[in-house]
Amino acid sequence: MTRTRRAITRIGARTLESVAAAAELGSVAAQTASGAVFGYWRGKRPAGGIARQMYFVGNRSLVFVLVTLGFVGMVMVYQTCLLTTKVVDGRNQVGAQWIKLLVTGVGPSLTAMMLATRVGAGIAAEVGSMKVTEQLDALRMSGVTPVRYLIVPRFLACVVMTVLLSIFGIAASWAAGGATGYYSFQINPRIFFDVSTVEPVHVLVGLIKAAAFGAAIPIVSGFCGLRARGSSEGVGAATTAAVIGSSFAVIVLDLIISFIAMRAFGAI
């Protein structure tokens, strides 16, 4: 009975901790959204904060995104062409279907997953370091809300730059796939670079996904940084939690948005 009670107590404690963490995450998200819409432009804010964060998120991640999505495009096109030639020669359809898949899901999702590892870890480390060194308490004593001062500019920068990086990543992946198809399977570039299968609704869904992913990464990462405890070990744990949480948020949002799009627009 004692072991059973201890097990029940541990389960109950973890459940309560999870509920409290979910409520805190919701509070951070609400403060970030309200700060981005209403409070950021009128309250105290770091000079040039958004521009610096856009540089950190966008310029510092551009090569990383282009190279990674380029190689993904090469591998995917090569494997797809290899399989289609074994069953039925459908190489002429690979380019049209690949760009459709890139626009509606693969491009924004892969871009966001890479930003979750780089940008999410950076945000959590910065905020977590300020938390354990009591700099956040100093901000509160100065009448500054840490969420609006630290997370909101990162939120705005991530939303904009995730969309732009997704567009560049899609272009790089498509171009690399086209080169692979031409040099490995002699696919005519005019046939590969066919956008007839891409409709406005596909572009809309892709942009919504990219913006949603860009909004989730700084919120989850900032939340993990705000929960950092102790010293450097706490910052490291917060950074790890930020990468895992941001990546998981991207996957869940991808599923939710895809399901809503399927219900609203049919097959996409």
C-alpha positions as CSV (number, residue, x, y, z in Angstrom):
1,M,0.0,0.0,0.0
2,T,2.9,2.4,0.8
3,R,4.4,1.9,-2.7
4,T,1.0,2.4,-4.3
5,R,0.5,5.6,-2.4
6,R,3.9,6.9,-3.3
7,A,3.3,6.1,-7.0
8,I,-0.1,7.8,-6.9
9,T,1.5,10.8,-5.1
10,R,4.2,11.1,-7.8
11,I,1.7,10.8,-10.6
12,G,-0.5,13.5,-9.0
13,A,2.5,15.8,-8.4
14,R,3.6,15.5,-12.0
15,T,0.1,16.0,-13.2
16,L,-0.2,19.2,-11.2
17,E,3.2,20.4,-12.4
18,S,2.1,19.7,-16.0
19,V,-1.1,21.7,-15.6
20,A,0.8,24.5,-13.9
21,A,3.3,24.6,-16.8
22,A,0.6,24.5,-19.4
23,A,-1.1,27.5,-17.7
24,E,2.2,29.4,-17.5
25,L,2.8,28.7,-21.2
26,G,-0.6,30.0,-22.0
27,S,0.1,33.1,-20.0
28,V,3.3,33.7,-21.8
29,A,1.6,33.2,-25.1
30,A,-1.2,35.6,-24.2
31,Q,1.2,38.3,-22.9
32,T,3.3,37.9,-26.1
33,A,0.4,38.2,-28.4
34,S,-1.1,41.2,-26.5
35,G,2.3,42.8,-26.3
36,A,2.9,42.4,-30.0
37,V,-0.5,43.9,-30.9
38,F,-0.9,46.6,-28.3
39,G,1.8,47.0,-25.7
40,Y,5.2,46.8,-27.5
41,W,4.9,49.9,-29.6
42,R,3.8,52.1,-26.7
43,G,5.8,50.7,-23.8
44,K,9.5,50.5,-23.0
45,R,11.3,48.5,-25.5
46,P,14.9,47.9,-26.6
47,A,16.1,50.2,-29.3
48,G,16.5,48.3,-32.5
49,G,15.4,45.1,-30.8
50,I,13.4,43.8,-33.7
51,A,16.1,44.6,-36.3
52,R,18.7,42.8,-34.3
53,Q,16.5,39.7,-33.8
54,M,15.6,39.7,-37.5
55,Y,19.3,39.6,-38.3
56,F,19.9,36.8,-35.7
57,V,17.0,34.7,-37.0
58,G,17.2,35.5,-40.7
59,N,20.7,36.4,-41.8
60,R,22.5,34.1,-39.4
61,S,20.2,31.1,-40.4
62,L,20.0,31.7,-44.2
63,V,22.9,29.6,-45.3
64,F,22.0,26.8,-42.8
65,V,18.4,26.7,-44.3
66,L,19.5,26.9,-47.9
67,V,22.1,24.1,-47.6
68,T,19.9,21.8,-45.6
69,L,16.8,22.1,-47.8
70,G,18.9,22.0,-50.9
71,F,20.3,18.6,-49.9
72,V,16.9,17.4,-48.8
73,G,15.6,18.3,-52.3
74,M,18.4,16.4,-54.0
75,V,17.9,13.3,-51.9
76,M,14.1,13.3,-52.2
77,V,14.1,13.8,-55.9
78,Y,16.8,11.2,-56.5
79,Q,15.0,8.6,-54.4
80,T,11.6,9.4,-56.0
81,C,12.9,9.2,-59.5
82,L,14.7,5.9,-58.6
83,L,11.5,4.4,-57.3
84,T,9.3,5.6,-60.2
85,T,11.6,4.2,-62.8
86,K,11.4,0.8,-61.3
87,V,7.6,0.7,-61.3
88,V,6.4,3.0,-64.1
89,D,8.2,5.9,-65.7
90,G,6.7,8.8,-63.8
91,R,9.8,11.0,-63.8
92,N,7.9,13.8,-65.6
93,Q,5.6,14.2,-62.6
94,V,8.2,14.4,-59.9
95,G,8.9,18.1,-60.2
96,A,5.3,19.2,-60.2
97,Q,4.4,17.0,-57.2
98,W,7.6,18.0,-55.4
99,I,7.0,21.7,-55.5
100,K,3.4,21.1,-54.3
101,L,4.6,19.1,-51.4
102,L,7.3,21.7,-50.6
103,V,4.8,24.6,-50.6
104,T,2.1,22.9,-48.5
105,G,4.2,21.3,-45.8
106,V,7.8,20.2,-46.3
107,G,9.4,23.6,-46.8
108,P,7.9,25.4,-43.8
109,S,8.1,22.4,-41.5
110,L,11.8,21.7,-42.2
111,T,12.7,25.4,-42.0
112,A,10.9,25.7,-38.7
113,M,12.5,22.5,-37.3
114,M,16.0,23.9,-38.1
115,L,15.1,27.2,-36.6
116,A,13.8,25.4,-33.5
117,T,17.3,23.9,-33.0
118,R,19.3,27.1,-33.6
119,V,17.0,30.0,-32.7
120,G,15.0,28.3,-30.0
121,A,18.1,27.2,-28.2
122,G,19.5,30.7,-28.4
123,I,16.4,32.4,-27.1
124,A,16.2,29.9,-24.2
125,A,19.9,30.4,-23.3
126,E,19.6,34.2,-23.4
127,V,16.5,34.4,-21.3
128,G,17.5,31.6,-19.0
129,S,20.9,33.3,-18.3
130,M,19.1,36.5,-17.4
131,K,16.8,34.6,-15.2
132,V,19.4,32.8,-13.1
133,T,21.5,36.0,-12.8
134,E,18.4,37.9,-11.6
135,Q,18.5,40.4,-14.5
136,L,14.8,39.7,-15.0
137,D,14.1,40.8,-11.4
138,A,16.0,44.0,-12.2
139,L,13.8,44.6,-15.2
140,R,10.6,44.1,-13.1
141,M,12.0,46.6,-10.5
142,S,12.4,49.1,-13.4
143,G,8.8,48.7,-14.4
144,V,9.5,46.6,-17.5
145,T,7.7,43.4,-18.2
146,P,10.2,40.7,-19.2
147,V,7.9,39.0,-21.7
148,R,7.2,42.2,-23.6
149,Y,10.8,43.4,-23.4
150,L,12.5,40.1,-24.3
151,I,10.1,37.8,-26.0
152,V,7.9,40.1,-28.1
153,P,10.7,41.4,-30.3
154,R,11.9,37.9,-30.9
155,F,8.3,36.8,-31.6
156,L,7.8,39.5,-34.2
157,A,11.2,38.8,-35.8
158,C,10.6,35.0,-35.9
159,V,7.2,35.3,-37.5
160,V,8.5,37.5,-40.4
161,M,11.8,35.7,-40.9
162,T,10.4,32.2,-40.7
163,V,8.1,33.0,-43.6
164,L,10.9,34.5,-45.6
165,L,13.3,31.7,-44.9
166,S,10.7,29.2,-45.8
167,I,10.3,30.8,-49.2
168,F,14.1,30.8,-49.8
169,G,14.3,27.2,-48.5
170,I,11.6,26.1,-50.9
171,A,13.3,27.8,-53.8
172,A,16.7,26.2,-52.9
173,S,15.2,22.7,-52.5
174,W,13.3,23.0,-55.8
175,A,16.3,24.2,-57.7
176,A,18.6,21.5,-56.2
177,G,16.0,18.8,-57.0
178,G,15.7,20.1,-60.5
179,A,19.5,19.9,-61.0
180,T,19.5,16.3,-59.6
181,G,16.7,15.3,-61.9
182,Y,18.4,16.7,-64.9
183,Y,21.9,15.4,-64.3
184,S,20.9,12.0,-62.8
185,F,17.7,11.1,-64.8
186,Q,17.7,13.5,-67.8
187,I,14.4,15.2,-66.8
188,N,13.8,18.2,-68.9
189,P,14.0,21.3,-66.7
190,R,10.9,22.8,-68.4
191,I,8.9,19.7,-67.3
192,F,10.4,19.6,-63.8
193,F,9.9,23.2,-63.0
194,D,6.1,23.0,-63.6
195,V,4.0,25.0,-61.1
196,S,0.6,24.1,-62.6
197,T,-0.2,21.8,-59.7
198,V,0.3,24.7,-57.2
199,E,-2.9,26.6,-56.5
200,P,-3.4,29.8,-54.3
201,V,-4.8,27.7,-51.5
202,H,-1.5,25.7,-51.4
203,V,0.5,28.9,-51.0
204,L,-2.0,30.2,-48.4
205,V,-1.6,27.0,-46.3
206,G,2.2,27.1,-46.5
207,L,2.3,30.8,-45.4
208,I,0.0,30.1,-42.5
209,K,2.1,27.2,-41.4
210,A,5.3,29.2,-41.6
211,A,3.8,32.1,-39.6
212,A,2.4,29.7,-37.0
213,F,5.7,27.9,-36.6
214,G,7.5,31.2,-36.4
215,A,5.2,32.3,-33.6
216,A,5.5,29.1,-31.6
217,I,9.3,28.9,-31.5
218,P,10.0,32.1,-29.5
219,I,7.0,31.6,-27.2
220,V,8.0,28.0,-26.3
221,S,11.7,28.9,-26.1
222,G,11.1,32.0,-24.0
223,F,8.8,30.1,-21.7
224,C,11.5,27.5,-21.1
225,G,14.1,30.2,-20.5
226,L,11.8,31.9,-17.9
227,R,11.5,28.6,-16.1
228,A,15.3,28.2,-15.8
229,R,16.4,27.4,-12.2
230,G,19.7,27.2,-10.4
231,S,22.9,28.1,-12.3
232,S,24.4,27.0,-15.6
233,E,22.9,23.5,-15.3
234,G,19.4,25.1,-15.2
235,V,20.2,27.1,-18.3
236,G,21.4,24.0,-20.1
237,A,18.2,22.1,-19.1
238,A,16.1,25.0,-20.3
239,T,17.9,25.1,-23.6
240,T,17.3,21.4,-24.2
241,A,13.7,21.7,-23.2
242,A,13.3,24.6,-25.6
243,V,14.6,22.6,-28.6
244,I,12.4,19.6,-27.8
245,G,9.3,21.7,-27.0
246,S,9.7,23.9,-30.1
247,S,10.2,21.0,-32.4
248,F,7.2,19.2,-30.9
249,A,5.1,22.4,-31.3
250,V,6.0,22.6,-34.9
251,I,4.9,19.0,-35.5
252,V,1.6,19.5,-33.6
253,L,0.8,22.7,-35.4
254,D,1.6,21.1,-38.7
255,L,-0.9,18.4,-38.0
256,I,-3.6,20.8,-36.8
257,I,-3.2,23.2,-39.7
258,S,-3.1,20.4,-42.2
259,F,-6.3,18.8,-40.7
260,I,-8.1,22.2,-40.8
261,A,-7.0,22.8,-44.4
262,M,-8.2,19.4,-45.4
263,R,-11.6,20.0,-43.8
264,A,-11.9,23.5,-45.2
265,F,-10.5,23.1,-48.7
266,G,-10.6,19.4,-49.4
267,A,-7.6,17.6,-50.8
268,I,-4.6,19.9,-50.9
